[in-house]
Amino acid sequence: EKYQTACEVNARLSDLLRYSINHNSSGIVTLAEEINHMNNYVYIQQIRFEHKFTFQTCIDERCLDCHIVKLVFQPFIENSIQHGFRGISSGGLIRFSVRMEGENLLISFEDNGNGMKASEYASLMARLDQGTIADFQEQNESIGILNIHYRLKLKFADAYRLTITTRERQGMCTRLLIPRI
């Protein structure tokens, strides 16, 4: 059984690496491709963390052919695992959903993890509100969400929205509203 699992992890890791280095000049992929990349990452992390969390999806299949900026989903999943589930030995849950909302895609990541302290949340929101990419580039700290935020902001300008809700010890919910392309 461990041999089969090791082979599967190796195959998915290879897919992750290929996807990451595949040069697509537009930086745009289908939602289906991005979801496949995310699922490979989640599988590897579930093995790594001995299934201390479960992963649920609810995806409107009409969205699968829509396009999205490449490498957007993984950092949100990584935040749930690394920060949200820190100190939690089992029972973690990540819910991922995608649905159409008018001419937009609504993409949600929700976990039942640690959430953020009010001061951490205020700091994150202040950094997200900074006006320019130069402000972002000067920062030396963890940049996963910030990176995604600025990449989507550069691509979609004011048509893109990021909403984060969190409560300490009650989890976190991140929603991305992006135009359908």
C-alpha positions as CSV (number, residue, x, y, z in Angstrom):
1,E,0.0,0.0,0.0
2,K,2.8,2.4,0.8
3,Y,4.4,1.7,-2.6
4,Q,1.2,2.5,-4.4
5,T,0.8,5.7,-2.4
6,A,4.4,6.7,-3.0
7,C,3.9,6.2,-6.7
8,E,0.8,8.3,-6.7
9,V,2.4,11.1,-4.7
10,N,5.4,11.0,-7.2
11,A,3.1,11.2,-10.2
12,R,1.1,14.1,-8.7
13,L,4.3,15.9,-7.7
14,S,5.5,15.6,-11.2
15,D,2.2,17.0,-12.5
16,L,2.6,19.9,-10.1
17,L,6.0,20.7,-11.2
18,R,5.1,20.5,-14.9
19,Y,2.1,22.7,-14.4
20,S,4.2,25.3,-12.5
21,I,7.0,25.6,-15.1
22,N,4.8,25.3,-18.2
23,H,5.3,28.6,-19.9
24,N,2.1,30.1,-21.0
25,S,2.7,33.6,-22.1
26,S,-0.7,34.8,-21.1
27,G,-0.6,33.3,-17.6
28,I,-4.2,32.2,-18.2
29,V,-5.5,28.6,-17.8
30,T,-8.9,27.0,-17.7
31,L,-10.6,26.6,-14.4
32,A,-10.5,22.9,-14.9
33,E,-6.7,23.0,-15.3
34,E,-6.3,25.1,-12.1
35,I,-8.6,22.8,-10.2
36,N,-6.6,19.8,-11.3
37,H,-3.4,21.5,-10.1
38,M,-5.1,22.3,-6.8
39,N,-6.4,18.7,-6.4
40,N,-2.9,17.3,-6.9
41,Y,-1.5,19.7,-4.2
42,V,-4.3,18.7,-1.8
43,Y,-3.7,15.0,-2.3
44,I,0.0,15.4,-1.5
45,Q,-0.8,17.5,1.6
46,Q,-3.3,15.0,2.8
47,I,-0.7,12.2,2.6
48,R,1.9,14.5,4.2
49,F,-0.4,15.4,7.1
50,E,-1.8,11.9,7.5
51,H,-5.4,13.0,6.6
52,K,-5.7,15.5,9.4
53,F,-8.1,17.4,7.1
54,T,-10.7,16.7,4.6
55,F,-11.3,18.5,1.4
56,Q,-14.8,19.1,-0.1
57,T,-15.6,20.7,-3.4
58,C,-18.8,22.2,-4.9
59,I,-18.1,23.2,-8.5
60,D,-20.6,24.4,-11.0
61,E,-19.6,22.4,-14.1
62,R,-20.6,25.3,-16.3
63,C,-17.5,27.2,-15.0
64,L,-14.9,24.6,-15.9
65,D,-14.2,26.0,-19.4
66,C,-13.9,29.6,-18.0
67,H,-10.4,31.0,-17.7
68,I,-8.4,32.2,-14.7
69,V,-5.0,33.4,-13.8
70,K,-2.6,30.5,-13.3
71,L,-1.5,29.4,-9.8
72,V,-4.1,31.2,-7.9
73,F,-5.7,28.5,-5.7
74,Q,-2.8,26.7,-4.1
75,P,-1.8,29.6,-1.7
76,F,-5.3,29.7,-0.2
77,I,-5.2,25.9,0.5
78,E,-1.7,26.2,1.8
79,N,-2.8,29.0,4.2
80,S,-5.5,26.8,5.6
81,I,-3.2,23.8,6.1
82,Q,-0.2,25.7,7.4
83,H,-1.9,28.4,9.5
84,G,-5.5,27.4,10.0
85,F,-4.8,23.8,11.1
86,R,-1.6,24.5,13.1
87,G,-1.9,22.6,16.4
88,I,-5.0,20.7,15.1
89,S,-4.3,16.9,14.9
90,S,-7.5,15.9,13.1
91,G,-10.9,17.1,12.0
92,G,-9.8,19.9,9.7
93,L,-12.1,20.8,6.8
94,I,-11.5,22.9,3.7
95,R,-14.4,23.6,1.5
96,F,-13.8,24.9,-2.0
97,S,-16.6,26.1,-4.3
98,V,-17.0,27.8,-7.6
99,R,-20.2,29.2,-9.1
100,M,-21.4,31.8,-11.5
101,E,-22.6,35.0,-10.2
102,G,-23.9,37.1,-13.1
103,E,-21.0,37.7,-15.4
104,N,-18.5,36.7,-12.7
105,L,-17.1,33.7,-11.1
106,L,-17.4,33.4,-7.3
107,I,-14.6,31.3,-5.9
108,S,-14.6,30.4,-2.2
109,F,-12.2,28.8,0.2
110,E,-13.5,28.1,3.7
111,D,-11.9,26.2,6.6
112,N,-12.8,25.4,10.1
113,G,-9.3,26.1,11.4
114,N,-7.8,28.6,13.9
115,G,-8.9,31.7,12.1
116,M,-7.0,34.9,12.6
117,K,-6.7,37.2,15.7
118,A,-8.3,40.5,15.2
119,S,-4.9,42.3,15.1
120,E,-3.6,39.9,12.4
121,Y,-6.7,40.3,10.3
122,A,-6.5,44.1,10.6
123,S,-2.8,44.0,9.5
124,L,-3.7,41.7,6.5
125,M,-6.5,43.9,5.4
126,A,-4.3,47.1,5.7
127,R,-1.7,45.4,3.4
128,L,-4.4,44.4,0.9
129,D,-5.6,47.9,0.8
130,Q,-2.2,49.3,-0.2
131,G,-2.5,51.0,-3.5
132,T,0.4,49.9,-5.6
133,I,2.5,46.9,-6.5
134,A,5.5,48.8,-5.3
135,D,4.1,48.9,-1.8
136,F,3.6,45.1,-2.0
137,Q,7.1,44.5,-3.3
138,E,8.8,46.3,-0.4
139,Q,7.4,43.8,2.1
140,N,9.5,40.9,3.4
141,E,6.9,38.8,5.1
142,S,4.6,36.0,4.0
143,I,3.1,37.0,0.7
144,G,0.8,34.2,-0.6
145,I,-2.5,36.0,-0.4
146,L,-0.9,39.4,-1.2
147,N,0.7,37.9,-4.3
148,I,-2.6,36.5,-5.6
149,H,-4.4,39.7,-4.7
150,Y,-2.0,41.9,-6.7
151,R,-1.9,39.5,-9.7
152,L,-5.7,39.5,-9.9
153,K,-5.8,43.2,-9.4
154,L,-3.3,43.8,-12.2
155,K,-5.4,41.5,-14.5
156,F,-8.9,42.6,-13.7
157,A,-8.6,46.0,-12.0
158,D,-11.8,47.1,-10.2
159,A,-13.8,44.2,-11.7
160,Y,-12.1,41.9,-9.1
161,R,-13.0,41.6,-5.5
162,L,-11.4,39.8,-2.5
163,T,-13.4,39.3,0.7
164,I,-11.9,37.7,3.8
165,T,-13.9,36.8,6.9
166,T,-12.4,35.2,9.9
167,R,-12.8,34.7,13.6
168,E,-10.3,33.4,16.0
169,R,-10.7,29.7,16.6
170,Q,-13.7,29.7,14.1
171,G,-12.0,29.4,10.7
172,M,-11.6,31.6,7.7
173,C,-13.5,32.2,4.5
174,T,-11.9,33.8,1.4
175,R,-14.0,34.8,-1.6
176,L,-12.7,35.8,-5.0
177,L,-15.1,37.5,-7.4
178,I,-13.5,37.7,-10.9
179,P,-14.9,38.4,-14.3
180,R,-15.7,35.3,-16.4
181,I,-13.3,35.1,-19.3
